[in-house]
Amino acid sequence: MTATGAIWRNWGRSEKVRPARVERPRDVEAVQRSVSAAAARGLHVKAVGAGHSFSGIAIAPGVQLDLHELSGVIAADEESGLVTLGAGTNLYRLPELLAPYGLALQNMGDVDRQTLAGATSTGTHGTGGRFGGLATQIVALTLVTGDGSLLTVSGTENAELLPAARVGLGALGVLVDVTIRCVPAFLLHALERAERWDEVLDSYLERSEREDHFEFYWFPHTETAVTKTNTRLPIDAERRPRPRLASWVGDELVANGLYRAACALGAVMPLVIPPVNRVAARLMGNGDFVDHSAKVFVSDRGVRFREMEYALPREAVPEALREVRALIRSHGWRISFPIEVRSAAADENWMSTAYGRSTGYIAVHRYFREDPSEYFGAVEAIMRAHDGRPHWGKMHTRTADDLRPAYPRFDEFIAARQRLDPAGVFENRYLRKVLGPVTATVPDRGGS
Ligand SMILES: Cc1cc2nc3c(=O)[nH]c(=O)nc-3n(C[C@H](O)[C@H](O)[C@H](O)COP(=O)(O)OP(=O)(O)OC[C@H]3O[C@@H](n4cnc5c(N)ncnc54)[C@H](O)[C@@H]3O)c2cc1C
């Protein structure tokens, strides 16, 4: 939590800001008062979640709203699986909150520190060619719009705004609650294997379709990809949690200890990176266990990094990844972090990276103390050539002019923003860059 006057930093240490004011509204009316008061004083307002976006999307130079007081279950119905939660609820609380109803999230990304509002607003996704991101599970939400009024968006009220507001980029208002369609709690059988990278690439499209949740990590400078295949099982199937030692080797020794040392050392001695990557790939590709879905979907991320992730038409992924490999070779870069490849089903949310097409994701990372710009910039050029769309919460250099053609409903989203925030109360520098300015912006609004 940031105090007024203190500097706020995001998790990846790629962004920081000293908000003019920090407010922690305790209820919905207090959010409305905050927005109205800020609007009247000519200040920008931005709700911030867990600061897990690498991009400047959550930067709030004016009033920063911390919504952690708006968290927990508001209503739940076991039968339909519909659960309404405070928008500031952190994902890691969901297993405990949903357990009494025997429910779970249908799919999850690889960490659970984010808030529901923050995660859905940037189009956060996990993997699974037949499953969409978190936003696809949202059936209703309530937000405070630019004039401080409360707006319900659901299948029956303001339904036309639902595909805009689910991935709203924080541009349409402050979410105060969201209603999610949950599924009966389930177990996952996880299989982690070290495989030849070219064989994994050749089988990626077919496995993304066939398996419930398939992803892989290719370790640069090696011929190895670690595949993770998770299969959904009923909740009463036999649990076989990952043995403690294996968990420690995977999560602590490799993902955190070995990697922390390798990243720190690799920054000054890049030659250590290829051998370390070979060892890491061997140690990580060795899991076979069954556990509750959230425990399998989520891992610890103890080593701080920066990330860029692009969504491509899924069939473009193998070729794009081959090009990235050739790029790394030709530049002689030493890249310590594996490249992560996932997939998602096509969806209908206007600003979703998976809008209208079966999607494959390629994510590149760099240790947070290394300058990622040259590597990310060159990879971004490859992704753009394959009609890629950048994750809104991760690093990229795209602008409204070149994003518009990538999103068929871009102008409808802009019209929704114009309707809900005509004075640009929720604008920040990032939104001006990726969406353009709100046209009727009050000229003298403070902060940038
Ligand atoms: C270690 C790590 C792992 C990650 N793994 C994944 C992954 O597996 N899959 C994936 O897709 N992404 C992943 N991400 C990215 C992350 O999920 C997104 O950036 C997400 O938006 C972060 O959520 P947050 O709560 O931290 O929101 P923030 O980053 O704080 O905010 C994100 C946006 O949401 C807005 N917002 C927050 N609260 C509200 C509100 N109440 N109303 C309106 N707008 C609001 C903010 O204004 C901002 O625009 C990862 C990030 C990290 C650091």
The ligand as an SDF file (V2000), in Angstrom:
LIG
                    3D

 53 58  0  0  0  0  0  0  0  0999 V2000
    4.6590  -12.2090  -11.8240 C   0  0  0  0  0  0  0  0  0  0  0  0
    3.5320  -11.9010  -12.7730 C   0  0  0  0  0  0  0  0  0  0  0  0
    2.8360  -12.9300  -13.3730 C   0  0  0  0  0  0  0  0  0  0  0  0
    1.7940  -12.6630  -14.2760 C   0  0  0  0  0  0  0  0  0  0  0  0
    1.1400  -13.7040  -14.8580 N   0  0  0  0  0  0  0  0  0  0  0  0
    0.1670  -13.4470  -15.7720 C   0  0  0  0  0  0  0  0  0  0  0  0
   -0.5160  -14.5090  -16.4350 C   0  0  0  0  0  0  0  0  0  0  0  0
   -0.2990  -15.6880  -16.1540 O   0  0  0  0  0  0  0  0  0  0  0  0
   -1.4290  -14.1870  -17.3890 N   0  0  0  0  0  0  0  0  0  0  0  0
   -1.6980  -12.8880  -17.7310 C   0  0  0  0  0  0  0  0  0  0  0  0
   -2.5050  -12.6550  -18.6130 O   0  0  0  0  0  0  0  0  0  0  0  0
   -1.0950  -11.8700  -17.0900 N   0  0  0  0  0  0  0  0  0  0  0  0
   -0.1770  -12.1200  -16.1220 C   0  0  0  0  0  0  0  0  0  0  0  0
    0.4330  -11.0760  -15.4770 N   0  0  0  0  0  0  0  0  0  0  0  0
   -0.0580   -9.7080  -15.7510 C   0  0  0  0  0  0  0  0  0  0  0  0
   -1.1560   -9.3260  -14.7560 C   0  0  0  0  0  0  0  0  0  0  0  0
   -2.1110  -10.3480  -14.6140 O   0  0  0  0  0  0  0  0  0  0  0  0
   -1.9090   -8.0890  -15.2340 C   0  0  0  0  0  0  0  0  0  0  0  0
   -1.0200   -7.0590  -15.5090 O   0  0  0  0  0  0  0  0  0  0  0  0
   -2.9750   -7.6320  -14.2440 C   0  0  0  0  0  0  0  0  0  0  0  0
   -3.6310   -6.5210  -14.7600 O   0  0  0  0  0  0  0  0  0  0  0  0
   -2.4280   -7.2380  -12.8880 C   0  0  0  0  0  0  0  0  0  0  0  0
   -3.4830   -7.0990  -11.9810 O   0  0  0  0  0  0  0  0  0  0  0  0
   -3.3630   -6.0770  -10.7710 P   0  0  0  0  0  0  0  0  0  0  0  0
   -4.4420   -6.3510   -9.7980 O   0  0  0  0  0  0  0  0  0  0  0  0
   -1.9780   -6.0460  -10.2690 O   0  0  0  0  0  0  0  0  0  0  0  0
   -3.7160   -4.6930  -11.4940 O   0  0  0  0  0  0  0  0  0  0  0  0
   -2.8250   -3.3990  -11.7410 P   0  0  0  0  0  0  0  0  0  0  0  0
   -1.6340   -3.7570  -12.5070 O   0  0  0  0  0  0  0  0  0  0  0  0
   -2.6360   -2.6800  -10.4490 O   0  0  0  0  0  0  0  0  0  0  0  0
   -3.8220   -2.5630  -12.6680 O   0  0  0  0  0  0  0  0  0  0  0  0
   -4.1030   -3.0000  -13.9710 C   0  0  0  0  0  0  0  0  0  0  0  0
   -5.1970   -2.1650  -14.5870 C   0  0  0  0  0  0  0  0  0  0  0  0
   -6.4190   -2.4320  -13.9140 O   0  0  0  0  0  0  0  0  0  0  0  0
   -7.0040   -1.2140  -13.5050 C   0  0  0  0  0  0  0  0  0  0  0  0
   -7.7710   -1.4340  -12.3020 N   0  0  0  0  0  0  0  0  0  0  0  0
   -7.3670   -1.9730  -11.1410 C   0  0  0  0  0  0  0  0  0  0  0  0
   -8.3960   -1.9750  -10.2740 N   0  0  0  0  0  0  0  0  0  0  0  0
   -9.4590   -1.4370  -10.9310 C   0  0  0  0  0  0  0  0  0  0  0  0
  -10.7980   -1.1640  -10.5790 C   0  0  0  0  0  0  0  0  0  0  0  0
  -11.2830   -1.4610   -9.3830 N   0  0  0  0  0  0  0  0  0  0  0  0
  -11.5930   -0.6110  -11.5180 N   0  0  0  0  0  0  0  0  0  0  0  0
  -11.1340   -0.3170  -12.7470 C   0  0  0  0  0  0  0  0  0  0  0  0
   -9.8760   -0.5390  -13.1210 N   0  0  0  0  0  0  0  0  0  0  0  0
   -9.0560   -1.0920  -12.2210 C   0  0  0  0  0  0  0  0  0  0  0  0
   -5.8380   -0.2860  -13.2870 C   0  0  0  0  0  0  0  0  0  0  0  0
   -6.2430    1.0650  -13.3000 O   0  0  0  0  0  0  0  0  0  0  0  0
   -4.9970   -0.6360  -14.4680 C   0  0  0  0  0  0  0  0  0  0  0  0
   -5.5280   -0.0300  -15.5970 O   0  0  0  0  0  0  0  0  0  0  0  0
    1.4500  -11.3090  -14.5670 C   0  0  0  0  0  0  0  0  0  0  0  0
    2.1460  -10.2670  -13.9390 C   0  0  0  0  0  0  0  0  0  0  0  0
    3.1790  -10.5590  -13.0500 C   0  0  0  0  0  0  0  0  0  0  0  0
    3.9160   -9.4240  -12.3810 C   0  0  0  0  0  0  0  0  0  0  0  0
  1  2  1  0
  2  3  1  0
  2 52  2  0
  3  4  2  0
  4  5  1  0
  4 50  1  0
  5  6  2  0
  6  7  1  0
  6 13  1  0
  7  8  2  0
  7  9  1  0
  9 10  1  0
 10 11  2  0
 10 12  1  0
 12 13  2  0
 13 14  1  0
 14 15  1  0
 14 50  1  0
 15 16  1  0
 16 17  1  0
 16 18  1  0
 18 19  1  0
 18 20  1  0
 20 21  1  0
 20 22  1  0
 22 23  1  0
 23 24  1  0
 24 25  2  0
 24 26  1  0
 24 27  1  0
 27 28  1  0
 28 29  2  0
 28 30  1  0
 28 31  1  0
 31 32  1  0
 32 33  1  0
 33 34  1  0
 33 48  1  0
 34 35  1  0
 35 36  1  0
 35 46  1  0
 36 37  1  0
 36 45  1  0
 37 38  2  0
 38 39  1  0
 39 40  1  0
 39 45  2  0
 40 41  1  0
 40 42  2  0
 42 43  1  0
 43 44  2  0
 44 45  1  0
 46 47  1  0
 46 48  1  0
 48 49  1  0
 50 51  2  0
 51 52  1  0
 52 53  1  0
M  END
$$$$
